[in-house]
Amino acid sequence: MCAAYHKDPHRILIVDDDVDFLMLLERKLIKQGFEVETAVTLPEAEEIIDSFWPHILLLDINLNGADGRQLSFKIKHTNSPHAPRIIMLSGYDYSAGRAALFGADELIAKPLHYDYLVHRIEHHLLESPQSARRQGKDALPD
């Protein structure tokens, strides 16, 4: 399932302090048909989340000394039915179990394989409670 087949594209927020990686990933995901926003800091990400309502959050763990896991924990503990699926990204050796403790739905190691990332994004979109809402069972803020 590619986002290009949807009338309204799925929204993805990418949070990473590596601007080159951020821009490359943004361009590739837009070409796949996703609506994409980016942030380089946690405060910027929180501001975007409140207005963009992403379906997927691609979140780097280490953001210039800030810990992306804190944002993951905060989002998952708000008990919002619109909380995004969180895929954490890391160039460090973190275990998926440790990432899950902070509410992440998945951990993908960097450097990442783009096709694998898209496959995992599509998997999470299908598993997301928001998928039912997209099919008209509930209204999702747009």
Summary of the structure (lengths in Angstrom):
residues: 142
radius of gyration: 14.0
end to end distance: 20.8
largest distance: 41.1
contacts: 422
relative contact order: 0.16
helix: 44%
strand: 20%
